[in-house]
Amino acid sequence: MILDAAWGGHFGFHTDLPRHAFQVGADALITSTHKALPGYSASALLLARTSLLSEERLEQSFETTHTTSPAGAPLASIDGVRALLQTRGEELIGNLLSNVSRFKEIVQAEFALPIFLYPSDFPTGRFDPTKIVLRVQQLGASGVDIENDLQARGIRVEMADRDTIVFLGTIADSQADFDYLADALIPILKKRQEQRRESATALSWSVVPQRASSMRDAYFAETEMVNSAKAVGRISADLIAPYPPGVAVVAPGEILTEQIVQGLSSSRAAGVRIAYATDSTLAQYRVVKS
């Protein structure tokens, strides 16, 4: 079993976190040290157990594909993070969990409806308690609008869409950092609060792909740009993903259905960033020439 564990580099280093990928049977994984951990940007690790995988072939493949000019600073930061987790991981993650819990209590006390997600909302081990997931649809607000308000205060969130905001706390954040966020967030939420609404399933999770050709054939085919009104039924030559969640709604070789075209338009109108499209305004789509 080979896993993408980019967001799980800290798992397994505290009893209140989900178990590490190796603890649940993974044979190999890629994990980042720059997301939930304080490594340099783009620093990551390939970890493997070689009972089922060939150590020799793994090493050969790595040497074939990695750069011949690695930067020393990211490599040093990886080793620094490793040492930090080994010597103080449980302590620092425990502090982070306490800060997250205190932050949620402070903000939640200002509102009647529950606005955060908790580990108890999920099966055991299926939620990372270091993530702060704010359910803004409970307040009838737009996560994108709140994100913009926070950015005006110099605060960046990990991701935001119409119904949800995710804040990323790390072991490098202090209690004062969380207090600063709470002081900025509470008045913004109160200003934006309206009537509660039901959450909507993101387009990325509701689309069933309709494949018309292979991705390779569509990618290398002759293409043209067509207006969005004429895109329905055509074969996409682009990969298009609303972010968040950053999961493709359509890939090269798949048919642009009415659900996809209308859903992407609605996502963009709600302030969601459209990634990878040739025309990010979605006024036109790049399609396989017929």
C-alpha positions in Angstrom: 0.0 0.0 0.0 1.5 3.3 -1.1 0.0 6.5 0.4 -0.1 10.2 -0.2 0.5 11.4 3.3 1.3 15.0 2.5 -0.8 16.3 5.4 0.0 13.6 7.8 3.7 14.2 8.7 2.8 14.8 12.3 0.4 11.8 12.7 1.5 9.2 15.2 3.5 11.6 17.4 0.7 12.1 19.9 -2.0 9.8 21.2 -4.8 12.3 20.2 -3.8 12.3 16.6 -4.6 9.7 13.9 -2.1 6.9 13.7 1.0 7.2 11.4 0.6 5.6 7.9 3.1 2.9 8.8 1.0 2.1 11.9 -2.0 1.3 9.7 -0.1 -0.9 7.2 1.4 1.4 4.6 4.4 0.1 2.7 5.5 3.5 1.3 4.4 7.1 1.6 5.3 10.6 0.6 4.9 13.1 3.4 5.5 16.8 3.6 7.5 18.6 6.3 6.3 22.0 5.2 2.5 21.8 5.7 1.6 20.9 9.3 5.3 20.9 10.2 7.8 23.8 10.2 10.0 22.6 7.3 11.0 24.8 4.4 8.6 25.1 1.5 8.6 22.1 -0.9 10.5 19.9 1.6 9.2 16.3 1.7 10.2 12.7 2.5 9.8 9.4 0.7 9.5 6.7 3.4 9.3 3.0 2.6 9.4 -0.4 4.3 11.2 -2.9 2.1 9.5 -6.1 3.0 7.4 -5.9 -0.1 9.2 -3.2 -2.1 12.6 -3.5 -3.6 15.0 -1.2 -1.8 17.4 -1.3 -4.8 14.8 -0.4 -7.4 13.4 2.3 -5.1 16.8 3.9 -4.7 17.4 3.6 -8.5 14.1 5.2 -9.3 14.8 8.0 -6.9 18.3 8.7 -8.2 16.9 8.7 -11.8 14.2 11.3 -11.2 15.5 13.7 -8.5 17.6 16.8 -9.1 21.3 16.6 -9.4 21.6 20.0 -7.7 19.6 19.6 -4.4 19.4 22.7 -2.2 21.0 22.3 1.2 18.6 24.4 3.2 15.4 22.3 2.6 17.4 19.1 3.3 18.7 20.6 6.5 15.2 21.7 7.5 13.9 18.1 6.9 16.5 16.7 9.3 15.7 19.5 11.8 12.0 18.6 11.7 12.8 15.0 12.1 14.9 15.7 15.2 12.3 18.0 16.6 9.6 15.4 16.3 11.9 12.8 17.8 12.8 14.8 20.8 9.9 17.1 21.5 7.1 15.9 19.1 4.6 14.9 21.8 5.2 18.0 23.8 4.8 20.5 20.9 1.8 18.7 19.4 0.2 18.6 22.8 0.7 22.4 23.1 -0.8 22.9 19.6 -3.9 20.7 20.5 -4.4 22.8 23.6 -4.2 26.0 21.7 -6.6 24.8 19.1 -9.1 23.6 21.7 -8.9 26.9 23.6 -9.3 28.9 20.4 -12.5 27.0 19.5 -13.9 27.5 22.9 -13.3 31.3 22.7 -14.9 31.7 19.3 -17.7 29.2 19.8 -18.8 31.0 23.0 -19.9 34.0 20.8 -22.4 32.0 18.8 -25.4 29.8 19.5 -25.1 27.2 16.7 -22.0 24.9 16.6 -19.6 26.2 14.0 -16.6 23.9 14.3 -15.9 20.3 13.4 -14.5 18.0 16.1 -13.0 14.5 16.2 -16.2 13.3 17.8 -18.0 14.1 14.5 -16.0 11.4 12.7 -15.1 7.7 13.2 -12.0 7.3 15.3 -8.8 8.3 13.6 -10.6 10.0 10.7 -10.1 13.7 11.7 -7.0 15.7 12.4 -7.7 17.8 15.5 -4.9 20.2 14.6 -7.0 21.5 11.7 -9.6 24.2 12.5 -12.6 23.6 10.3 -15.1 26.5 10.5 -18.6 25.7 9.2 -19.6 29.2 8.0 -22.9 28.0 6.5 -24.1 27.7 10.1 -23.8 31.4 10.2 -25.3 31.9 6.8 -22.0 33.6 5.7 -19.6 33.1 2.8 -16.3 31.6 3.5 -14.8 33.4 0.6 -16.0 36.8 2.0 -14.6 36.0 5.4 -11.3 34.9 3.9 -11.1 38.3 2.1 -11.8 40.1 5.3 -9.1 38.2 7.1 -6.6 38.8 4.3 -7.2 42.6 4.8 -6.0 42.1 8.4 -2.9 40.3 7.2 -4.2 36.8 8.1 -4.2 34.0 5.5 -6.3 30.8 5.8 -5.4 27.4 4.4 -8.5 27.2 2.2 -12.0 28.7 1.9 -15.1 28.1 -0.1 -18.7 29.1 0.2 -19.5 26.9 3.2 -16.2 26.2 4.9 -12.9 27.7 6.1 -9.9 25.7 7.1 -7.2 27.3 9.3 -3.8 25.6 9.5 -2.2 25.6 13.0 1.3 24.3 13.4 3.7 23.5 16.3 5.4 26.9 15.5 2.2 28.8 16.4 1.9 30.3 20.0 -1.1 30.9 22.1 -0.7 34.6 21.3 -1.1 33.8 17.6 -4.3 32.0 18.2 -5.6 34.8 20.4 -4.8 37.3 17.6 -6.8 35.2 15.2 -9.7 35.0 17.5 -9.7 38.7 18.1 -9.8 39.3 14.4 -12.2 36.6 13.5 -15.1 37.1 15.9 -16.1 40.6 14.8 -15.9 39.5 11.1 -18.1 36.5 11.7 -20.6 38.7 13.6 -20.6 41.2 10.7 -21.2 38.5 8.1 -23.7 36.5 10.1 -27.1 35.9 8.4 -29.7 33.1 8.3 -28.3 29.6 8.6 -28.3 27.5 5.5 -27.6 23.9 4.6 -24.2 23.0 3.3 -23.9 22.0 -0.4 -21.8 19.2 -1.7 -18.8 20.6 -3.6 -18.8 20.2 -7.4 -15.6 18.1 -7.2 -17.4 15.4 -5.2 -20.6 15.3 -7.2 -19.5 15.0 -10.8 -19.4 11.6 -12.5 -16.8 11.8 -15.3 -17.9 10.9 -18.9 -14.8 9.8 -20.7 -14.7 10.3 -24.5 -11.0 9.6 -25.3 -7.8 8.9 -23.5 -6.2 11.8 -21.6 -3.1 11.5 -23.8 -5.1 11.7 -27.1 -7.0 14.8 -25.9 -3.9 16.5 -24.5 -2.0 16.2 -27.8 -5.0 16.7 -30.1 -5.6 19.9 -32.1 -7.7 22.2 -29.9 -9.8 25.4 -30.1 -11.4 27.8 -27.7 -15.2 28.0 -27.6 -17.5 30.2 -25.7 -18.9 28.7 -22.5 -22.4 28.6 -24.1 -21.2 26.3 -26.8 -18.9 24.1 -24.5 -21.5 21.7 -23.3 -21.0 18.3 -25.0 -17.5 19.1 -26.2 -14.4 17.1 -25.2 -12.2 19.1 -22.7 -8.6 19.6 -23.6 -8.0 21.2 -20.1 -7.7 20.0 -16.6 -10.0 22.2 -14.5 -10.3 22.3 -10.7 -12.0 24.7 -8.3 -9.7 25.4 -5.4 -10.6 24.5 -2.8 -10.7 21.5 -2.8 -8.3 21.4 -5.8 -9.8 18.2 -7.1 -10.3 18.2 -10.9 -13.9 18.5 -12.1 -12.9 17.6 -15.7 -9.8 16.3 -17.3 -8.6 16.1 -20.9 -10.6 13.6 -22.8 -13.7 14.0 -20.6 -17.0 15.6 -21.8 -18.0 19.0 -20.6 -21.5 18.4 -19.3 -24.1 21.0 -18.4 -23.5 20.1 -14.7 -19.8 20.8 -15.1 -20.1 24.1 -17.0 -22.9 25.5 -14.8 -21.2 24.2 -11.6 -17.9 25.8 -12.5 -19.6 29.1 -13.4 -21.4 29.1 -10.0 -18.2 28.3 -8.1 -16.4 31.2 -9.8 -19.3 33.5 -9.1 -19.0 32.5 -5.4 -15.4 33.6 -5.4 -13.8 30.2 -5.7 -10.5 30.2 -7.6 -10.5 28.2 -10.8 -7.2 26.4 -11.3 -5.5 25.1 -14.5 -8.0 26.3 -17.0 -6.6 28.0 -20.1 -9.2 30.8 -19.5 -9.7 31.1 -15.7 -12.6 33.4 -16.2 -14.5 30.5 -17.8 -15.8 32.7 -20.6 -14.2 30.2 -23.0 -13.1 26.6 -22.7 -10.3 24.8 -24.6 -11.7 21.8 -26.3 -10.7 19.1 -28.8 -11.2 20.5 -32.3 -14.1 18.6 -34.0 
